[in-house]
Every structure is written in C-alpha cells, then in structure tokens.
C-alpha cells in the first residue's frame, strides 16, 4: 500500500522544513571545522610504570606549523588521583607532528600516564 502524498497546501511547509534542515547541517559542519582546524591535539601512544616512583609516557603532539606548544602530562594512581606532573615545552621548529618520550617522577605508585593538556605557548 503506497503512502499518501501530503496535501498541496502542506507541500510548501515540507519544502521549507527540508531547506531549513539542510542549512542547519551546513552551519553545524562549518562551525565544527572552524573550531578544530589549527588546534593542538595530543595522542598517548604508550606508557610504562617503571617502579613506585617513576612512569614513562610516550605521546604525539599535532600542531599548526611553526607553533610552540606547552603540554602538561600526569601520572595517575588506581583512584585516578594525580601522583605526578611534568610540564613539557615543545619549540616551534620541527615537524607538525612531534613524538615525545618523557619520564614522570611520582609521589606514590601510578597505574597510568596521560596528557592532561596541550596548548599553543605564548603569543
């Protein structure tokens, strides 16, 4: 059984609604791209708990060309409390994607290492 067609007086509202939805999707896509292009991102590629006072962390930083970056990395215990922090500065020269291997000293045994934040450094 075929679906009934909308009444001719409602057809205009179907067209208006369809155009509004298409415009909303285009606007959301544009705003998303506007807010993500040129941003600094980081990816943890590995960590290793060496002992009760040390964690090593491997991470990649993806940045705009020529941007200096400041990252904060952390070691967390089993209760997700911060037991160690390290500030990492990455100079502006070099590739857009940078790999770093750092050692974080901890106050007690950690179970993981993570990148808390990365942002463009200074003006």
C-alpha positions in Angstrom: 0.0 0.0 0.0 1.6 3.3 -1.1 2.0 6.2 1.4 -0.4 9.0 0.9 1.0 12.2 -0.6 0.9 15.4 1.5 -1.9 17.7 0.7 -1.0 20.5 -1.7 -1.3 23.2 1.0 1.2 21.3 3.1 3.8 20.8 0.4 5.2 24.3 0.9 6.0 23.5 4.6 7.7 20.3 3.6 10.0 22.2 1.3 10.6 24.9 3.9 11.4 22.3 6.5 13.8 20.4 4.2 15.7 23.6 3.3 15.9 24.5 7.0 17.4 21.1 7.9 19.9 21.3 5.1 21.0 24.8 6.2 21.3 23.6 9.8 23.6 20.7 8.8 25.7 23.0 6.7 26.0 25.5 9.6 27.0 22.8 12.1 29.6 21.4 9.8 31.1 24.8 9.1 31.3 25.7 12.8 32.8 22.3 13.7 35.6 22.8 11.1 36.1 26.4 12.1 36.7 25.3 15.7 39.0 22.3 15.0 41.3 23.4 12.2 44.6 24.7 13.5 44.1 23.3 17.0 46.7 21.5 19.1 45.9 17.8 19.8 47.7 15.1 21.6 47.6 11.3 21.5 49.1 8.9 24.1 50.9 6.2 22.3 52.1 4.3 25.3 53.1 4.3 29.0 55.2 2.1 31.3 55.1 2.0 35.1 58.8 1.6 35.9 58.6 1.4 39.7 56.8 3.0 42.6 58.3 6.4 41.8 58.5 6.5 38.0 56.3 6.3 34.9 57.4 6.8 31.3 55.0 8.3 28.8 55.1 8.3 25.0 52.8 10.8 23.2 52.4 12.6 19.9 51.5 16.2 19.6 49.9 17.5 16.4 50.1 21.3 15.9 49.9 24.1 13.4 53.2 24.7 11.5 55.6 26.9 13.4 53.7 26.8 16.7 55.4 26.3 20.0 53.4 24.1 22.4 53.2 23.7 26.2 51.9 20.3 27.5 51.1 19.1 31.0 51.4 15.3 31.5 50.3 13.4 34.5 50.7 10.1 36.3 47.5 8.8 37.9 47.1 6.1 40.7 44.4 3.5 40.8 41.9 6.0 42.2 42.5 8.5 39.3 44.3 10.9 41.6 47.3 12.8 40.3 50.6 11.4 41.8 53.0 13.1 39.4 53.0 16.0 37.0 55.5 17.2 34.3 55.5 20.3 32.2 56.8 19.7 28.6 57.7 22.6 26.2 58.0 21.8 22.5 59.7 24.5 20.5 58.2 26.0 17.3 60.8 24.5 14.9 60.3 21.0 13.6 57.6 18.9 12.1 53.9 19.5 12.6 53.6 16.1 14.4 56.1 15.6 17.2 56.7 12.4 19.3 57.9 12.8 22.9 59.1 10.2 25.4 59.2 11.7 29.0 59.8 10.3 32.5 57.4 11.4 35.2 58.5 11.2 38.9 55.7 10.2 41.2 54.8 10.5 44.9 53.4 7.0 45.0 52.8 4.1 42.6 51.0 5.1 39.5 49.0 2.9 37.2 48.9 5.1 34.1 50.3 8.1 32.4 48.2 10.6 30.4 48.4 14.0 28.7 46.3 16.5 30.7 46.5 19.3 28.2 48.4 20.8 25.3 48.1 24.3 24.0 50.0 26.9 21.9 52.6 28.5 24.1 52.6 32.3 24.5 51.7 34.9 21.9 
